[in-house]
Amino acid sequence: MAKPHLRSDGRWCIKVTVKTPTGESKQKALYGKTRTEVKQKEKLLNAAIQNQGYVETGKLTVKRYLEDWVKGLDSVKLVTKESYEENIRLHLIPHIGHIKLQQLRPLDIKNLLTVLKDKNLSARSRTYVLAILNAALNEAMALQMLIQNPCKGVTRPKSERYKIRPMTVEESKQFLGIAKERDDHYYALFLLAISFGFRAGELLA
């Protein structure tokens, strides 16, 4: 088993032997600032190799990478992993899965979020999908499969703010009339709230 060694430039390096789909053995060098960092990168790469076999980085699609990444996750709870798998299958792979990993651009991700919005996916759900992709691509950077994470150039979806329309005078009178007719024991609270604008905490104090 290869061991990390300290280079003259101050970086740690470890060489991992991988096999291509043709059966050819190749060495891939992994670098890091510390011994622990390169060992972690070696662990992540070995996990990817064991899951589906090695694919040349230049030919690797987003679909293949995400499938390998989520299968190798062992640092999250099972329910979280299943949630990741579902979102990858439903929202990421159908729209950007065909793109080569190294060719994925911020614009592709921005367009993805637009498509999801057009499908009425909430801002919260779109943010969650973006977070999953960001985590996966951060790991791709750690494995030196990407120079930078294209998610960094994408603005996170803003939560929708719903405008509250207050009742008109006529609607307020109608509401209070119905409450009074039904002998609603909250009628007095409704009357105070509408007449003086008291908040719930003030009414119940």
C-alpha positions as a Markdown table, in Angstrom:
| # | Residue | x | y | z |
|---|---|---|---|---|
| 1 | Met | 0.0 | 0.0 | 0.0 |
| 2 | Ala | 1.3 | 3.4 | -1.0 |
| 3 | Lys | 2.2 | 5.8 | 1.8 |
| 4 | Pro | 2.0 | 9.6 | 1.7 |
| 5 | His | 5.2 | 11.5 | 1.4 |
| 6 | Leu | 6.1 | 15.1 | 1.9 |
| 7 | Arg | 7.2 | 16.9 | -1.3 |
| 8 | Ser | 9.9 | 19.6 | -1.5 |
| 9 | Asp | 7.1 | 22.2 | -2.2 |
| 10 | Gly | 5.6 | 21.5 | 1.2 |
| 11 | Arg | 2.6 | 19.5 | -0.1 |
| 12 | Trp | 1.8 | 15.9 | 0.8 |
| 13 | Cys | 1.3 | 13.4 | -2.0 |
| 14 | Ile | 0.1 | 9.9 | -2.3 |
| 15 | Lys | -0.1 | 7.8 | -5.5 |
| 16 | Val | -3.1 | 5.5 | -6.0 |
| 17 | Thr | -3.2 | 2.7 | -8.6 |
| 18 | Val | -6.5 | 2.6 | -10.5 |
| 19 | Lys | -7.8 | 0.5 | -13.4 |
| 20 | Thr | -9.5 | 1.9 | -16.5 |
| 21 | Pro | -12.5 | 0.1 | -18.1 |
| 22 | Thr | -10.0 | -1.6 | -20.5 |
| 23 | Gly | -8.2 | -3.2 | -17.5 |
| 24 | Glu | -5.1 | -0.9 | -17.8 |
| 25 | Ser | -3.5 | 0.1 | -14.5 |
| 26 | Lys | -2.7 | 3.8 | -14.0 |
| 27 | Gln | -1.3 | 5.8 | -11.2 |
| 28 | Lys | -3.2 | 8.9 | -10.0 |
| 29 | Ala | -1.4 | 11.4 | -7.7 |
| 30 | Leu | -3.4 | 13.0 | -4.9 |
| 31 | Tyr | -2.1 | 16.1 | -3.2 |
| 32 | Gly | -2.9 | 17.9 | 0.1 |
| 33 | Lys | -1.6 | 20.3 | 2.7 |
| 34 | Thr | -1.5 | 17.6 | 5.4 |
| 35 | Arg | -0.9 | 13.8 | 5.6 |
| 36 | Thr | -4.5 | 13.4 | 6.9 |
| 37 | Glu | -5.9 | 15.3 | 3.9 |
| 38 | Val | -4.3 | 13.1 | 1.3 |
| 39 | Lys | -5.3 | 10.0 | 3.2 |
| 40 | Gln | -8.9 | 11.2 | 3.2 |
| 41 | Lys | -8.7 | 11.8 | -0.6 |
| 42 | Glu | -7.3 | 8.3 | -1.0 |
| 43 | Lys | -10.2 | 6.9 | 0.9 |
| 44 | Leu | -12.8 | 8.8 | -1.2 |
| 45 | Leu | -11.2 | 7.8 | -4.4 |
| 46 | Asn | -11.0 | 4.1 | -3.4 |
| 47 | Ala | -14.7 | 4.3 | -2.4 |
| 48 | Ala | -15.6 | 5.6 | -5.9 |
| 49 | Ile | -13.5 | 2.8 | -7.5 |
| 50 | Gln | -15.1 | 0.1 | -5.4 |
| 51 | Asn | -18.6 | 1.3 | -6.2 |
| 52 | Gln | -18.6 | 1.4 | -10.0 |
| 53 | Gly | -15.0 | 1.1 | -11.2 |
| 54 | Tyr | -12.7 | 3.8 | -12.4 |
| 55 | Val | -13.7 | 6.2 | -15.2 |
| 56 | Glu | -11.3 | 8.6 | -16.8 |
| 57 | Thr | -12.2 | 12.0 | -15.3 |
| 58 | Gly | -12.5 | 13.7 | -18.7 |
| 59 | Lys | -15.2 | 11.2 | -19.8 |
| 60 | Leu | -17.1 | 11.1 | -16.5 |
| 61 | Thr | -20.6 | 12.4 | -16.6 |
| 62 | Val | -22.4 | 14.3 | -13.8 |
| 63 | Lys | -24.9 | 11.3 | -13.6 |
| 64 | Arg | -22.2 | 8.8 | -13.1 |
| 65 | Tyr | -20.3 | 10.9 | -10.6 |
| 66 | Leu | -23.4 | 11.7 | -8.5 |
| 67 | Glu | -24.4 | 8.1 | -8.4 |
| 68 | Asp | -20.9 | 7.0 | -7.3 |
| 69 | Trp | -20.8 | 9.9 | -4.7 |
| 70 | Val | -24.0 | 9.1 | -3.0 |
| 71 | Lys | -23.3 | 5.4 | -2.9 |
| 72 | Gly | -20.0 | 6.1 | -1.1 |
| 73 | Leu | -21.6 | 8.4 | 1.6 |
| 74 | Asp | -21.1 | 6.9 | 5.0 |
| 75 | Ser | -21.0 | 10.1 | 7.1 |
| 76 | Val | -24.7 | 10.8 | 7.0 |
| 77 | Lys | -27.8 | 9.1 | 8.4 |
| 78 | Leu | -29.6 | 6.6 | 6.3 |
| 79 | Val | -32.7 | 8.8 | 6.0 |
| 80 | Thr | -30.5 | 11.7 | 4.8 |
| 81 | Lys | -28.7 | 9.5 | 2.2 |
| 82 | Glu | -32.1 | 8.3 | 0.9 |
| 83 | Ser | -33.2 | 11.9 | 0.6 |
| 84 | Tyr | -30.0 | 12.7 | -1.4 |
| 85 | Glu | -30.6 | 9.7 | -3.7 |
| 86 | Glu | -34.2 | 10.8 | -4.4 |
| 87 | Asn | -33.3 | 14.4 | -5.2 |
| 88 | Ile | -30.4 | 13.3 | -7.4 |
| 89 | Arg | -32.7 | 10.9 | -9.3 |
| 90 | Leu | -35.6 | 13.3 | -9.6 |
| 91 | His | -34.1 | 16.7 | -10.0 |
| 92 | Leu | -30.4 | 16.5 | -10.9 |
| 93 | Ile | -29.8 | 13.6 | -13.3 |
| 94 | Pro | -32.8 | 14.4 | -15.6 |
| 95 | His | -31.5 | 17.9 | -16.3 |
| 96 | Ile | -27.7 | 17.9 | -15.9 |
| 97 | Gly | -26.8 | 14.2 | -15.7 |
| 98 | His | -25.7 | 14.0 | -19.4 |
| 99 | Ile | -23.1 | 16.8 | -19.0 |
| 100 | Lys | -19.5 | 15.8 | -18.6 |
| 101 | Leu | -18.4 | 16.6 | -15.0 |
| 102 | Gln | -15.5 | 18.8 | -16.1 |
| 103 | Gln | -17.7 | 20.7 | -18.5 |
| 104 | Leu | -20.4 | 21.6 | -15.9 |
| 105 | Arg | -20.7 | 25.4 | -15.7 |
| 106 | Pro | -22.6 | 27.8 | -13.4 |
| 107 | Leu | -25.0 | 28.6 | -16.2 |
| 108 | Asp | -26.0 | 24.9 | -16.4 |
| 109 | Ile | -26.8 | 24.9 | -12.7 |
| 110 | Lys | -28.6 | 28.3 | -13.0 |
| 111 | Asn | -30.7 | 26.9 | -15.8 |
| 112 | Leu | -31.5 | 23.8 | -13.7 |
| 113 | Leu | -32.8 | 25.9 | -10.9 |
| 114 | Thr | -35.0 | 27.9 | -13.4 |
| 115 | Val | -36.5 | 24.6 | -14.7 |
| 116 | Leu | -37.2 | 23.4 | -11.2 |
| 117 | Lys | -38.9 | 26.7 | -10.4 |
| 118 | Asp | -41.0 | 26.4 | -13.5 |
| 119 | Lys | -42.1 | 23.0 | -12.2 |
| 120 | Asn | -43.3 | 24.8 | -9.1 |
| 121 | Leu | -40.6 | 23.4 | -6.8 |
| 122 | Ser | -40.4 | 25.7 | -3.8 |
| 123 | Ala | -37.4 | 27.9 | -3.1 |
| 124 | Arg | -36.6 | 25.8 | -0.1 |
| 125 | Ser | -36.6 | 22.6 | -2.1 |
| 126 | Arg | -34.5 | 24.2 | -4.9 |
| 127 | Thr | -32.0 | 25.4 | -2.2 |
| 128 | Tyr | -31.8 | 21.8 | -0.9 |
| 129 | Val | -31.1 | 20.4 | -4.4 |
| 130 | Leu | -28.4 | 23.0 | -4.8 |
| 131 | Ala | -26.8 | 22.1 | -1.5 |
| 132 | Ile | -26.6 | 18.4 | -2.4 |
| 133 | Leu | -24.9 | 19.3 | -5.7 |
| 134 | Asn | -22.6 | 21.7 | -4.0 |
| 135 | Ala | -21.5 | 19.0 | -1.4 |
| 136 | Ala | -20.9 | 16.5 | -4.2 |
| 137 | Leu | -18.8 | 18.9 | -6.3 |
| 138 | Asn | -16.8 | 20.0 | -3.2 |
| 139 | Glu | -15.8 | 16.3 | -2.9 |
| 140 | Ala | -14.9 | 16.2 | -6.6 |
| 141 | Met | -12.6 | 19.2 | -5.9 |
| 142 | Ala | -11.0 | 17.3 | -3.0 |
| 143 | Leu | -10.4 | 14.4 | -5.3 |
| 144 | Gln | -8.8 | 16.8 | -7.8 |
| 145 | Met | -11.5 | 16.0 | -10.4 |
| 146 | Leu | -12.4 | 19.6 | -10.6 |
| 147 | Ile | -10.4 | 22.8 | -10.3 |
| 148 | Gln | -13.3 | 24.8 | -9.0 |
| 149 | Asn | -16.9 | 24.2 | -7.9 |
| 150 | Pro | -19.4 | 25.6 | -10.5 |
| 151 | Cys | -22.0 | 26.0 | -7.7 |
| 152 | Lys | -20.0 | 28.9 | -6.3 |
| 153 | Gly | -21.1 | 31.1 | -9.2 |
| 154 | Val | -24.8 | 30.4 | -8.6 |
| 155 | Thr | -27.1 | 32.5 | -6.4 |
| 156 | Arg | -29.1 | 30.6 | -3.9 |
| 157 | Pro | -32.9 | 30.7 | -4.5 |
| 158 | Lys | -34.7 | 33.4 | -2.5 |
| 159 | Ser | -37.6 | 32.3 | -0.3 |
| 160 | Glu | -41.0 | 33.5 | -1.6 |
| 161 | Arg | -42.6 | 36.1 | 0.5 |
| 162 | Tyr | -46.3 | 36.1 | 0.5 |
| 163 | Lys | -48.1 | 39.4 | 0.7 |
| 164 | Ile | -50.8 | 39.5 | 3.4 |
| 165 | Arg | -53.9 | 41.4 | 2.4 |
| 166 | Pro | -55.8 | 42.7 | 5.4 |
| 167 | Met | -59.6 | 42.4 | 5.4 |
| 168 | Thr | -61.7 | 45.3 | 4.3 |
| 169 | Val | -64.1 | 47.1 | 6.6 |
| 170 | Glu | -67.0 | 45.2 | 5.1 |
| 171 | Glu | -65.2 | 41.8 | 5.4 |
| 172 | Ser | -64.3 | 42.6 | 9.0 |
| 173 | Lys | -68.0 | 43.3 | 9.8 |
| 174 | Gln | -69.1 | 40.2 | 8.1 |
| 175 | Phe | -66.5 | 38.1 | 10.0 |
| 176 | Leu | -67.5 | 39.5 | 13.4 |
| 177 | Gly | -71.2 | 39.1 | 12.5 |
| 178 | Ile | -70.8 | 35.4 | 11.8 |
| 179 | Ala | -68.7 | 34.9 | 14.9 |
| 180 | Lys | -71.3 | 36.6 | 17.1 |
| 181 | Glu | -74.2 | 34.6 | 15.5 |
| 182 | Arg | -72.4 | 31.3 | 16.3 |
| 183 | Asp | -71.9 | 32.5 | 19.9 |
| 184 | Asp | -68.2 | 32.0 | 19.3 |
| 185 | His | -66.4 | 32.3 | 22.7 |
| 186 | Tyr | -63.5 | 33.9 | 20.8 |
| 187 | Tyr | -65.8 | 36.7 | 19.6 |
| 188 | Ala | -64.4 | 39.2 | 22.1 |
| 189 | Leu | -60.8 | 38.4 | 21.1 |
| 190 | Phe | -61.7 | 38.8 | 17.4 |
| 191 | Leu | -63.3 | 42.1 | 18.2 |
| 192 | Leu | -60.3 | 43.4 | 20.1 |
| 193 | Ala | -57.9 | 42.2 | 17.4 |
| 194 | Ile | -59.8 | 43.8 | 14.5 |
| 195 | Ser | -60.6 | 47.0 | 16.4 |
| 196 | Phe | -57.2 | 47.7 | 17.9 |
| 197 | Gly | -54.7 | 45.6 | 16.0 |
| 198 | Phe | -53.6 | 43.5 | 19.0 |
| 199 | Arg | -51.3 | 40.6 | 18.3 |
| 200 | Ala | -52.0 | 37.1 | 19.5 |
| 201 | Gly | -49.6 | 37.3 | 22.5 |
| 202 | Glu | -51.2 | 40.5 | 23.7 |
| 203 | Leu | -54.7 | 39.1 | 23.4 |
| 204 | Leu | -53.8 | 36.0 | 25.4 |
| 205 | Ala | -51.7 | 37.8 | 28.1 |
